[in-house]
Each structure stands twice: as structure tokens, then as C-alpha cells.
């Protein structure tokens, strides 16, 4: 019994230490935009209630910190290491309840997910923005839906439950946790799909890719014909 109590105390101390470390990182790197107490400001939203999942997604993918808040945050090399990201997430999570980091939830996606069902769900809910093959696509007003080819299972799940940038939040009543795992399984299958036909050309689609091939092919043939005609003179 005493051992269990000691373990709980140690866990509580570790959480407190992580939160304190996260607050210091936040004050140095995030407070100038999001406010001293994460209450938001003129150029950045409040982080109270966004949860650890939102921080893990935005900071863990390098989208935050962002130099120009008027621009869409693009994926890049993270500024903070995984331990610092976890501390930041713990601090923001301590401010108010919000979505948690779904590492344990997504661990079973290979076993519990259904690839065929995930593909159908993706085409119904995601393809209009991310392209039917998850390669991303243009949106209105200069925005875009990013490619999903470099995303981890946890990041895909976090995006669905937090709705970053222009993406809507897909709550459990819209897409159930089990269906989310199926979508993840389909995306992972798409990431690992080999290009048996050679260069994928971004997997934009057979019509666009075929038009490109025909255009280049005809252009090459016309060029050869002109060259032969010139030589004949």
C-alpha cells in the first residue's frame, strides 16, 4: 500500500515538474503572441481549453511557433524536442480540459482499423480537401490542405479531434473513434503503396497524369518533326 502511495506521489511530482517546465518554455517562446497566461491576443488565439493534443500536433509538426500569424502554418522541422513538446502540452492541458494526446488510442489502429472502410470514410469526409489519395490540395483564399503522406497515426487523429487551420473538428459523434482508426489505417496504406507504374506525378489522378504524358509526348514528337524538316533543307 505504501509503495502504491509513493508511486502516486512520484507521478504527481513528475507531472508538476513537467507543467512547470512547460510554462517556462511557453513564456519564452509562445507568450508574445498567445499572452502571458495563454489567454490569446490580437494576433493569436487563446490556448485555454485546446488540450494537449492541439499543442502536440502544432508544435510537434513544427507548425508552431509561427513568425507570421497571417500565413497558414506549414509543416517544418520542429523547434522543440519531444520532451519539450510534451512539457508544453502538459502546461496547456493544465489550464483547462481539452483533447488529450491519443498515443494509446491509435496504438491499435492496425488491429482494430478496417482499410476498406477507412478508404470510404476518407473519400466521404476528407478527399474534397486532401485529394482522394491524401496528397493535399488548394483551398479558397490562398489556403491549402496539406499532404498526409508524412503524418503519423497520432498526428492524423489529433488533426481530426482538434481541427487545425481550416480543417473542421470531427468529433466522436461525426466520426467515431473506431472509424478514425480505420481512416488512419487507410492513410498508412496509401503512404506505403508502391508506385508500380513508375513516377507517381503526385498521384493527382489518371486524367491529369495522362494529359501531362500526352502533352509532353506530342511536344516531343513535334520537336523531332521540326528538327527533321530543318535538317532536310
N, C-alpha and C positions, 0 to 999 in steps of 0.2 A: 504493500500500500504506500509506504514511504517512498519507494522507488518510483511509483507512478506519479506521485505528487511532485517529486524532484524533476521528473521528465517534463511535466506540465509547466513547471516554473522555468525550466531551461528554454522550452519552446516559446513561452511568453516573453522571456528576456530577449531571445533571438528576434522575435517579431518587432519588439520595441526598438531594438538596435537597428533593424532594417528600416523601419519607419523613420527613425531619426536621421539615418544616413541619407535616405531618400529625400527628406526635407532639405538637407544641406545641398544636395545636388540640384534640387528644384530651385532653391533660392539663387544658386549661382547661374544656372543655365536656362531657367524657364520663367522665373517671376517677372522679368522685364516685360513680357508680353501677357502672361496669364495672371499677373497680380501676385502680391506677396503671399496671400492666403488662397491662391488658386481660384479667386472669385471672378476672374476674367477682366477684360478691359476693352479699350476702344478697338484694338486690332486682333484680339484673340478671345475665344470663348471661355466661359467658366469650366473648370475641370471637376467641380463638385458633383459627384454622382455619376461620372462617366465610367468609373470602375477600373480595376487593374487591367482588364482585357484591352481597353482602349489604349492605355499607356503602353502596354506590351506590344500592341500592333504598331502604333505610330512611331514610338521610339525604337523598337526592336527592328523595324524595317528601314530606319534612317530617315523617315519622312519628317520627323521632328528631332531636334529643333529646326525651325524653318526661318531663313533670313528674311524672306519677303512673304508676308502673310496674304498678300493679294494674289499670289500664284498658287496653282494646285501643287500640293506636296507630292514630289516624286520619290520613288524608292531609290535609296542610295546606301552607301556603306554606313552602318550605324556609328554615331559619335561615341556612344557609351557601350561598355562591355556588358555581357549578360547579367553579371552581378549588380551592376549599377542600374540597369533597366529594371531588374526585379525590385531593387530598393525604391526606385521612383514609383513603380506600380504599387508597392506596398503603402507608400506615403499617400498617394492619391486615393487608394482604396480605403484608407483610414478616415478620410474626410466625410464620406457618406457611402451608403450601399450602392453597388453597381455590379455590372457583369464581371465575373471572375475569369482568370486565365484558364482556358479549358484543356490544359495538358492531359489530365486524367480522362476527360470526356472523349477526346479524339484518339486516345491510345488504342481503342478497339475498332477503329474505322475499317480496318482490313477484314476483321472477323464479322462485324455487325452490318457493314455497309453493303449495298447492292449496286453494282456498277451500272447495270442496265436501267434501273430505276433512277439512279443518280443522274444519268445522262438525260433522261426525260425531264426530270426536275430542273436540271440546268438549262435545258433549251426553253423551258416554260418561264423560268424566273430570272435567268441571268444572261442568256445569249443575246438579247436585244442590246445589251451594252458591251459585254465582254467578248462578243463574237461567238459563233456556235462552237468554235474549237478552243475558246478560252484565251485567245491571242490578244484580246483588248480591242478597243475601237474608239472612234471620235464621238464626242457628245456635243451638245449645243454650247454656245458662248465660250468657245475655246477650251472647253474641258474635255477630259477623256477618261475612259475606263481602262485601267492598266491591264497588262497581260498577267495571267495567273500562272505562267509556266515556272516562275521561281518561288512560288509561295509554298510554305509548309502547311501541313494539316491544321496546326494550331492557328496560324495566321488566317487561313481561309475561314475557319469557324469564328474567329474574333471579328473578321470583317462582317460576317453575317449578323452577329449579335450586337455590333456597335455602330454599323453604318458609317464608315469613314467617307469624308469628302462628299461627293454627290450620291453615294450609294445609300439606298433606304435600309432601315433596320428590319431584318427578317426575324421577328420574334417567334417563340415556340408555337404560337397559335397559327402563324402563317406557314412556317416550315418547321416541322417537329425536329427534336434532337436526332431521332433516328434517320430522318430524311436528310438532315445536314450531313450526317456521316456518309450517306450514300452519295451525295454531291461531292464530298471530299474524295471518296474512292474513285469516282469517275474522273475528277480533275487529275488525280495522281496517275490514273491510267493514261490520260491524254498527255501528261508530262513525259511518260515513259514510252509512248508509242513511237516505234521506229519509222523512219522515212524510207520505206521500201522503194519508192519511185525516184529517189534522189533528193535534190534540194526541195524543201517544203514551200518556199516562197511565202513564208509566214502563215501558211495554211488558210489563206484568205477565202479560198473556195475554188471549185473546179472551173467555174465560168470565168472568173477574173484571171486565174492562173493560165487557163487555156488561151484567153485573149492575149496575155502577155507573150506566151510562146509563139502564137501566130504572128503577132506584130513584129517580134524580133526576127522570126524566121522569114517573113515576107520582106522585111527591111534588108536582111542579109542577101536574099535572092535578087532583089532589085539592085543592090550594090554590086553584086557579081555581074549582073547583066550589063550595067553601065560600064563597068571596068572592061568587060569583054568587047563591048561596042567601041570603046575608046581604043583598045589595042588593035581592033580590026582596021582602023583608019591608018 
